[in-house]
């Protein structure tokens, strides 16, 4: 089996486009424009969805690159990178970037998710809003990026669909 490290997509050089301005096929659009939890959507296609954290920790604003433009300026950001598996197959690589200012009050729970899917936490909250969905196709891999607001506080979620994902 291929090393998981080889599955980590190049997310830094992607160009992102408004989902509304993109002519997506219906099957691709159904995945990329999903308004609810991607974790829940994946659960419809397998017996067990699991998450494997790859990195969790604080990073500086300078390490964010283009992502910084999508979030308010802060001194540091919590980053979480994971693989989401359908049964035992890696389907999605995901990266969440959260300004430290977002992590006040109940939102502080976001830094302790471990192997809990982000979608299970976010979509159980009543004060969740999505500002936008952007899409990208790079190296034959589709991706989507959303800025979400939890109790009005922003976070950026990037999801890249790996070759074994049911999107394809």
Biotite code that builds the C-alpha atoms (Angstrom):
import biotite.structure as struc

atoms = struc.array([
    struc.Atom([0.000, 0.000, 0.000], chain_id="A", res_id=1, res_name="UNK", atom_name="CA", element="C"),
    struc.Atom([1.160, 3.506, -0.809], chain_id="A", res_id=2, res_name="UNK", atom_name="CA", element="C"),
    struc.Atom([2.594, 5.565, 2.045], chain_id="A", res_id=3, res_name="UNK", atom_name="CA", element="C"),
    struc.Atom([0.059, 8.004, 3.499], chain_id="A", res_id=4, res_name="UNK", atom_name="CA", element="C"),
    struc.Atom([2.672, 10.761, 3.254], chain_id="A", res_id=5, res_name="UNK", atom_name="CA", element="C"),
    struc.Atom([2.535, 10.408, -0.534], chain_id="A", res_id=6, res_name="UNK", atom_name="CA", element="C"),
    struc.Atom([-1.214, 11.028, -0.435], chain_id="A", res_id=7, res_name="UNK", atom_name="CA", element="C"),
    struc.Atom([-0.912, 14.523, 1.075], chain_id="A", res_id=8, res_name="UNK", atom_name="CA", element="C"),
    struc.Atom([-1.946, 16.800, -1.786], chain_id="A", res_id=9, res_name="UNK", atom_name="CA", element="C"),
    struc.Atom([-0.251, 20.013, -2.763], chain_id="A", res_id=10, res_name="UNK", atom_name="CA", element="C"),
    struc.Atom([-2.687, 22.485, -1.212], chain_id="A", res_id=11, res_name="UNK", atom_name="CA", element="C"),
    struc.Atom([-0.419, 25.538, -1.106], chain_id="A", res_id=12, res_name="UNK", atom_name="CA", element="C"),
    struc.Atom([-0.350, 26.255, -4.848], chain_id="A", res_id=13, res_name="UNK", atom_name="CA", element="C"),
    struc.Atom([-4.029, 25.689, -5.585], chain_id="A", res_id=14, res_name="UNK", atom_name="CA", element="C"),
    struc.Atom([-6.134, 28.417, -7.111], chain_id="A", res_id=15, res_name="UNK", atom_name="CA", element="C"),
    struc.Atom([-9.604, 28.656, -5.577], chain_id="A", res_id=16, res_name="UNK", atom_name="CA", element="C"),
    struc.Atom([-12.742, 29.767, -7.403], chain_id="A", res_id=17, res_name="UNK", atom_name="CA", element="C"),
    struc.Atom([-16.231, 30.685, -6.351], chain_id="A", res_id=18, res_name="UNK", atom_name="CA", element="C"),
    struc.Atom([-18.407, 27.608, -6.567], chain_id="A", res_id=19, res_name="UNK", atom_name="CA", element="C"),
    struc.Atom([-21.165, 29.694, -8.185], chain_id="A", res_id=20, res_name="UNK", atom_name="CA", element="C"),
    struc.Atom([-18.903, 30.648, -11.104], chain_id="A", res_id=21, res_name="UNK", atom_name="CA", element="C"),
    struc.Atom([-17.811, 27.106, -11.857], chain_id="A", res_id=22, res_name="UNK", atom_name="CA", element="C"),
    struc.Atom([-19.437, 24.711, -14.283], chain_id="A", res_id=23, res_name="UNK", atom_name="CA", element="C"),
    struc.Atom([-19.279, 21.516, -12.253], chain_id="A", res_id=24, res_name="UNK", atom_name="CA", element="C"),
    struc.Atom([-20.783, 18.231, -13.343], chain_id="A", res_id=25, res_name="UNK", atom_name="CA", element="C"),
    struc.Atom([-23.774, 17.227, -11.236], chain_id="A", res_id=26, res_name="UNK", atom_name="CA", element="C"),
    struc.Atom([-21.967, 14.358, -9.389], chain_id="A", res_id=27, res_name="UNK", atom_name="CA", element="C"),
    struc.Atom([-18.968, 16.568, -8.561], chain_id="A", res_id=28, res_name="UNK", atom_name="CA", element="C"),
    struc.Atom([-21.190, 19.492, -7.533], chain_id="A", res_id=29, res_name="UNK", atom_name="CA", element="C"),
    struc.Atom([-23.175, 17.253, -5.183], chain_id="A", res_id=30, res_name="UNK", atom_name="CA", element="C"),
    struc.Atom([-19.958, 16.588, -3.254], chain_id="A", res_id=31, res_name="UNK", atom_name="CA", element="C"),
    struc.Atom([-18.217, 19.952, -3.482], chain_id="A", res_id=32, res_name="UNK", atom_name="CA", element="C"),
    struc.Atom([-21.289, 22.048, -2.729], chain_id="A", res_id=33, res_name="UNK", atom_name="CA", element="C"),
    struc.Atom([-22.480, 19.912, 0.206], chain_id="A", res_id=34, res_name="UNK", atom_name="CA", element="C"),
    struc.Atom([-23.851, 22.368, 2.766], chain_id="A", res_id=35, res_name="UNK", atom_name="CA", element="C"),
    struc.Atom([-24.000, 19.899, 5.640], chain_id="A", res_id=36, res_name="UNK", atom_name="CA", element="C"),
    struc.Atom([-21.254, 17.827, 7.234], chain_id="A", res_id=37, res_name="UNK", atom_name="CA", element="C"),
    struc.Atom([-18.893, 16.135, 4.768], chain_id="A", res_id=38, res_name="UNK", atom_name="CA", element="C"),
    struc.Atom([-18.317, 13.501, 7.460], chain_id="A", res_id=39, res_name="UNK", atom_name="CA", element="C"),
    struc.Atom([-22.034, 12.675, 7.446], chain_id="A", res_id=40, res_name="UNK", atom_name="CA", element="C"),
    struc.Atom([-22.047, 12.504, 3.653], chain_id="A", res_id=41, res_name="UNK", atom_name="CA", element="C"),
    struc.Atom([-19.128, 10.080, 3.698], chain_id="A", res_id=42, res_name="UNK", atom_name="CA", element="C"),
    struc.Atom([-20.884, 7.918, 6.272], chain_id="A", res_id=43, res_name="UNK", atom_name="CA", element="C"),
    struc.Atom([-23.525, 7.133, 3.632], chain_id="A", res_id=44, res_name="UNK", atom_name="CA", element="C"),
    struc.Atom([-20.877, 5.419, 1.490], chain_id="A", res_id=45, res_name="UNK", atom_name="CA", element="C"),
    struc.Atom([-19.125, 3.163, 4.002], chain_id="A", res_id=46, res_name="UNK", atom_name="CA", element="C"),
    struc.Atom([-19.550, 1.346, 7.296], chain_id="A", res_id=47, res_name="UNK", atom_name="CA", element="C"),
    struc.Atom([-17.096, 3.393, 9.353], chain_id="A", res_id=48, res_name="UNK", atom_name="CA", element="C"),
    struc.Atom([-15.625, 6.887, 8.997], chain_id="A", res_id=49, res_name="UNK", atom_name="CA", element="C"),
    struc.Atom([-12.465, 7.508, 10.989], chain_id="A", res_id=50, res_name="UNK", atom_name="CA", element="C"),
    struc.Atom([-10.023, 10.370, 11.301], chain_id="A", res_id=51, res_name="UNK", atom_name="CA", element="C"),
    struc.Atom([-6.263, 10.144, 11.568], chain_id="A", res_id=52, res_name="UNK", atom_name="CA", element="C"),
    struc.Atom([-4.647, 13.388, 12.777], chain_id="A", res_id=53, res_name="UNK", atom_name="CA", element="C"),
    struc.Atom([-1.426, 14.238, 10.961], chain_id="A", res_id=54, res_name="UNK", atom_name="CA", element="C"),
    struc.Atom([-0.667, 17.573, 12.635], chain_id="A", res_id=55, res_name="UNK", atom_name="CA", element="C"),
    struc.Atom([-2.290, 19.670, 15.335], chain_id="A", res_id=56, res_name="UNK", atom_name="CA", element="C"),
    struc.Atom([-0.716, 22.784, 16.758], chain_id="A", res_id=57, res_name="UNK", atom_name="CA", element="C"),
    struc.Atom([-0.227, 26.519, 16.661], chain_id="A", res_id=58, res_name="UNK", atom_name="CA", element="C"),
    struc.Atom([1.535, 28.167, 13.727], chain_id="A", res_id=59, res_name="UNK", atom_name="CA", element="C"),
    struc.Atom([2.462, 31.757, 12.940], chain_id="A", res_id=60, res_name="UNK", atom_name="CA", element="C"),
    struc.Atom([0.599, 33.917, 10.450], chain_id="A", res_id=61, res_name="UNK", atom_name="CA", element="C"),
    struc.Atom([3.622, 33.866, 8.123], chain_id="A", res_id=62, res_name="UNK", atom_name="CA", element="C"),
    struc.Atom([3.329, 30.094, 7.676], chain_id="A", res_id=63, res_name="UNK", atom_name="CA", element="C"),
    struc.Atom([-0.226, 30.332, 6.307], chain_id="A", res_id=64, res_name="UNK", atom_name="CA", element="C"),
    struc.Atom([0.539, 31.785, 2.891], chain_id="A", res_id=65, res_name="UNK", atom_name="CA", element="C"),
    struc.Atom([-2.614, 32.616, 0.896], chain_id="A", res_id=66, res_name="UNK", atom_name="CA", element="C"),
    struc.Atom([-4.873, 31.236, 3.639], chain_id="A", res_id=67, res_name="UNK", atom_name="CA", element="C"),
    struc.Atom([-4.112, 34.346, 5.709], chain_id="A", res_id=68, res_name="UNK", atom_name="CA", element="C"),
    struc.Atom([-6.180, 36.433, 3.262], chain_id="A", res_id=69, res_name="UNK", atom_name="CA", element="C"),
    struc.Atom([-9.314, 34.486, 4.230], chain_id="A", res_id=70, res_name="UNK", atom_name="CA", element="C"),
    struc.Atom([-9.027, 35.052, 7.990], chain_id="A", res_id=71, res_name="UNK", atom_name="CA", element="C"),
    struc.Atom([-8.619, 37.970, 10.388], chain_id="A", res_id=72, res_name="UNK", atom_name="CA", element="C"),
    struc.Atom([-5.092, 38.881, 11.409], chain_id="A", res_id=73, res_name="UNK", atom_name="CA", element="C"),
    struc.Atom([-4.052, 37.181, 14.623], chain_id="A", res_id=74, res_name="UNK", atom_name="CA", element="C"),
    struc.Atom([-0.756, 36.411, 16.342], chain_id="A", res_id=75, res_name="UNK", atom_name="CA", element="C"),
    struc.Atom([-1.095, 32.668, 15.831], chain_id="A", res_id=76, res_name="UNK", atom_name="CA", element="C"),
    struc.Atom([-3.452, 30.089, 14.374], chain_id="A", res_id=77, res_name="UNK", atom_name="CA", element="C"),
    struc.Atom([-4.437, 26.567, 15.366], chain_id="A", res_id=78, res_name="UNK", atom_name="CA", element="C"),
    struc.Atom([-3.909, 24.177, 12.452], chain_id="A", res_id=79, res_name="UNK", atom_name="CA", element="C"),
    struc.Atom([-5.258, 20.657, 12.254], chain_id="A", res_id=80, res_name="UNK", atom_name="CA", element="C"),
    struc.Atom([-4.465, 18.379, 9.327], chain_id="A", res_id=81, res_name="UNK", atom_name="CA", element="C"),
    struc.Atom([-6.125, 14.969, 9.083], chain_id="A", res_id=82, res_name="UNK", atom_name="CA", element="C"),
    struc.Atom([-6.982, 12.111, 6.791], chain_id="A", res_id=83, res_name="UNK", atom_name="CA", element="C"),
    struc.Atom([-10.620, 11.086, 6.770], chain_id="A", res_id=84, res_name="UNK", atom_name="CA", element="C"),
    struc.Atom([-10.991, 7.389, 6.027], chain_id="A", res_id=85, res_name="UNK", atom_name="CA", element="C"),
    struc.Atom([-13.993, 5.559, 4.610], chain_id="A", res_id=86, res_name="UNK", atom_name="CA", element="C"),
    struc.Atom([-13.627, 2.172, 6.250], chain_id="A", res_id=87, res_name="UNK", atom_name="CA", element="C"),
    struc.Atom([-9.816, 1.847, 5.977], chain_id="A", res_id=88, res_name="UNK", atom_name="CA", element="C"),
    struc.Atom([-9.338, 3.849, 2.768], chain_id="A", res_id=89, res_name="UNK", atom_name="CA", element="C"),
    struc.Atom([-8.148, 7.485, 2.810], chain_id="A", res_id=90, res_name="UNK", atom_name="CA", element="C"),
    struc.Atom([-10.853, 9.544, 1.110], chain_id="A", res_id=91, res_name="UNK", atom_name="CA", element="C"),
    struc.Atom([-10.165, 13.151, 2.138], chain_id="A", res_id=92, res_name="UNK", atom_name="CA", element="C"),
    struc.Atom([-7.194, 15.162, 3.325], chain_id="A", res_id=93, res_name="UNK", atom_name="CA", element="C"),
    struc.Atom([-8.448, 18.101, 5.405], chain_id="A", res_id=94, res_name="UNK", atom_name="CA", element="C"),
    struc.Atom([-6.821, 21.178, 6.907], chain_id="A", res_id=95, res_name="UNK", atom_name="CA", element="C"),
    struc.Atom([-8.517, 23.467, 9.389], chain_id="A", res_id=96, res_name="UNK", atom_name="CA", element="C"),
    struc.Atom([-7.025, 26.874, 10.216], chain_id="A", res_id=97, res_name="UNK", atom_name="CA", element="C"),
    struc.Atom([-8.458, 28.669, 13.239], chain_id="A", res_id=98, res_name="UNK", atom_name="CA", element="C"),
    struc.Atom([-7.371, 32.131, 14.432], chain_id="A", res_id=99, res_name="UNK", atom_name="CA", element="C"),
    struc.Atom([-6.485, 32.044, 18.118], chain_id="A", res_id=100, res_name="UNK", atom_name="CA", element="C"),
    struc.Atom([-9.168, 34.680, 18.772], chain_id="A", res_id=101, res_name="UNK", atom_name="CA", element="C"),
    struc.Atom([-11.801, 32.148, 17.591], chain_id="A", res_id=102, res_name="UNK", atom_name="CA", element="C"),
    struc.Atom([-10.734, 29.740, 20.342], chain_id="A", res_id=103, res_name="UNK", atom_name="CA", element="C"),
    struc.Atom([-12.400, 31.567, 23.223], chain_id="A", res_id=104, res_name="UNK", atom_name="CA", element="C"),
    struc.Atom([-15.317, 30.215, 25.196], chain_id="A", res_id=105, res_name="UNK", atom_name="CA", element="C"),
    struc.Atom([-16.842, 26.926, 24.048], chain_id="A", res_id=106, res_name="UNK", atom_name="CA", element="C"),
    struc.Atom([-14.927, 27.108, 20.742], chain_id="A", res_id=107, res_name="UNK", atom_name="CA", element="C"),
    struc.Atom([-11.784, 26.184, 22.711], chain_id="A", res_id=108, res_name="UNK", atom_name="CA", element="C"),
    struc.Atom([-12.986, 22.578, 22.308], chain_id="A", res_id=109, res_name="UNK", atom_name="CA", element="C"),
    struc.Atom([-11.794, 22.745, 18.695], chain_id="A", res_id=110, res_name="UNK", atom_name="CA", element="C"),
    struc.Atom([-8.194, 22.223, 19.815], chain_id="A", res_id=111, res_name="UNK", atom_name="CA", element="C"),
    struc.Atom([-8.980, 18.952, 21.569], chain_id="A", res_id=112, res_name="UNK", atom_name="CA", element="C"),
    struc.Atom([-10.782, 17.030, 18.827], chain_id="A", res_id=113, res_name="UNK", atom_name="CA", element="C"),
    struc.Atom([-8.079, 14.405, 18.330], chain_id="A", res_id=114, res_name="UNK", atom_name="CA", element="C"),
    struc.Atom([-9.581, 11.635, 16.185], chain_id="A", res_id=115, res_name="UNK", atom_name="CA", element="C"),
    struc.Atom([-13.122, 13.070, 16.355], chain_id="A", res_id=116, res_name="UNK", atom_name="CA", element="C"),
    struc.Atom([-14.279, 14.281, 12.924], chain_id="A", res_id=117, res_name="UNK", atom_name="CA", element="C"),
    struc.Atom([-14.546, 18.077, 12.774], chain_id="A", res_id=118, res_name="UNK", atom_name="CA", element="C"),
    struc.Atom([-17.946, 17.757, 11.079], chain_id="A", res_id=119, res_name="UNK", atom_name="CA", element="C"),
    struc.Atom([-19.390, 15.856, 14.034], chain_id="A", res_id=120, res_name="UNK", atom_name="CA", element="C"),
    struc.Atom([-18.451, 18.750, 16.296], chain_id="A", res_id=121, res_name="UNK", atom_name="CA", element="C"),
    struc.Atom([-19.285, 21.685, 14.009], chain_id="A", res_id=122, res_name="UNK", atom_name="CA", element="C"),
    struc.Atom([-22.640, 20.480, 12.771], chain_id="A", res_id=123, res_name="UNK", atom_name="CA", element="C"),
    struc.Atom([-23.826, 19.697, 16.292], chain_id="A", res_id=124, res_name="UNK", atom_name="CA", element="C"),
    struc.Atom([-23.527, 23.424, 17.118], chain_id="A", res_id=125, res_name="UNK", atom_name="CA", element="C"),
    struc.Atom([-26.527, 25.689, 16.649], chain_id="A", res_id=126, res_name="UNK", atom_name="CA", element="C"),
    struc.Atom([-24.519, 28.811, 15.851], chain_id="A", res_id=127, res_name="UNK", atom_name="CA", element="C"),
    struc.Atom([-22.727, 27.561, 12.692], chain_id="A", res_id=128, res_name="UNK", atom_name="CA", element="C"),
    struc.Atom([-22.756, 29.571, 9.456], chain_id="A", res_id=129, res_name="UNK", atom_name="CA", element="C"),
    struc.Atom([-20.886, 29.135, 6.169], chain_id="A", res_id=130, res_name="UNK", atom_name="CA", element="C"),
    struc.Atom([-19.658, 32.297, 4.434], chain_id="A", res_id=131, res_name="UNK", atom_name="CA", element="C"),
    struc.Atom([-18.729, 30.603, 1.144], chain_id="A", res_id=132, res_name="UNK", atom_name="CA", element="C"),
    struc.Atom([-17.529, 27.487, -0.635], chain_id="A", res_id=133, res_name="UNK", atom_name="CA", element="C"),
    struc.Atom([-14.655, 27.758, -3.101], chain_id="A", res_id=134, res_name="UNK", atom_name="CA", element="C"),
    struc.Atom([-13.574, 24.905, -5.377], chain_id="A", res_id=135, res_name="UNK", atom_name="CA", element="C"),
    struc.Atom([-10.350, 23.838, -7.029], chain_id="A", res_id=136, res_name="UNK", atom_name="CA", element="C"),
    struc.Atom([-9.120, 21.172, -9.439], chain_id="A", res_id=137, res_name="UNK", atom_name="CA", element="C"),
    struc.Atom([-5.367, 20.541, -9.250], chain_id="A", res_id=138, res_name="UNK", atom_name="CA", element="C"),
    struc.Atom([-3.395, 17.459, -10.292], chain_id="A", res_id=139, res_name="UNK", atom_name="CA", element="C"),
    struc.Atom([-6.744, 15.770, -11.092], chain_id="A", res_id=140, res_name="UNK", atom_name="CA", element="C"),
    struc.Atom([-7.883, 16.130, -7.466], chain_id="A", res_id=141, res_name="UNK", atom_name="CA", element="C"),
    struc.Atom([-10.952, 18.147, -6.562], chain_id="A", res_id=142, res_name="UNK", atom_name="CA", element="C"),
    struc.Atom([-10.948, 20.284, -3.464], chain_id="A", res_id=143, res_name="UNK", atom_name="CA", element="C"),
    struc.Atom([-13.204, 22.664, -1.650], chain_id="A", res_id=144, res_name="UNK", atom_name="CA", element="C"),
    struc.Atom([-12.540, 25.406, 0.848], chain_id="A", res_id=145, res_name="UNK", atom_name="CA", element="C"),
    struc.Atom([-15.048, 27.016, 3.180], chain_id="A", res_id=146, res_name="UNK", atom_name="CA", element="C"),
    struc.Atom([-14.932, 29.813, 5.667], chain_id="A", res_id=147, res_name="UNK", atom_name="CA", element="C"),
    struc.Atom([-17.223, 28.856, 8.490], chain_id="A", res_id=148, res_name="UNK", atom_name="CA", element="C"),
    struc.Atom([-18.299, 30.887, 11.500], chain_id="A", res_id=149, res_name="UNK", atom_name="CA", element="C"),
    struc.Atom([-18.958, 29.286, 14.835], chain_id="A", res_id=150, res_name="UNK", atom_name="CA", element="C"),
    struc.Atom([-20.806, 31.734, 17.104], chain_id="A", res_id=151, res_name="UNK", atom_name="CA", element="C"),
    struc.Atom([-19.695, 34.402, 14.611], chain_id="A", res_id=152, res_name="UNK", atom_name="CA", element="C"),
    struc.Atom([-16.005, 33.427, 14.916], chain_id="A", res_id=153, res_name="UNK", atom_name="CA", element="C"),
    struc.Atom([-14.225, 32.397, 11.676], chain_id="A", res_id=154, res_name="UNK", atom_name="CA", element="C"),
    struc.Atom([-12.283, 29.291, 10.714], chain_id="A", res_id=155, res_name="UNK", atom_name="CA", element="C"),
    struc.Atom([-11.090, 28.026, 7.334], chain_id="A", res_id=156, res_name="UNK", atom_name="CA", element="C"),
    struc.Atom([-11.627, 24.422, 6.267], chain_id="A", res_id=157, res_name="UNK", atom_name="CA", element="C"),
    struc.Atom([-9.899, 22.933, 3.209], chain_id="A", res_id=158, res_name="UNK", atom_name="CA", element="C"),
    struc.Atom([-10.855, 19.463, 1.992], chain_id="A", res_id=159, res_name="UNK", atom_name="CA", element="C"),
    struc.Atom([-9.016, 17.697, -0.845], chain_id="A", res_id=160, res_name="UNK", atom_name="CA", element="C"),
    struc.Atom([-10.698, 14.583, -2.226], chain_id="A", res_id=161, res_name="UNK", atom_name="CA", element="C"),
    struc.Atom([-8.171, 11.790, -2.675], chain_id="A", res_id=162, res_name="UNK", atom_name="CA", element="C"),
    struc.Atom([-8.292, 9.387, -5.676], chain_id="A", res_id=163, res_name="UNK", atom_name="CA", element="C"),
    struc.Atom([-10.154, 6.672, -3.712], chain_id="A", res_id=164, res_name="UNK", atom_name="CA", element="C"),
    struc.Atom([-12.925, 9.076, -2.608], chain_id="A", res_id=165, res_name="UNK", atom_name="CA", element="C"),
    struc.Atom([-16.477, 8.252, -3.739], chain_id="A", res_id=166, res_name="UNK", atom_name="CA", element="C"),
    struc.Atom([-16.560, 11.710, -5.379], chain_id="A", res_id=167, res_name="UNK", atom_name="CA", element="C"),
    struc.Atom([-14.760, 10.055, -8.318], chain_id="A", res_id=168, res_name="UNK", atom_name="CA", element="C"),
])
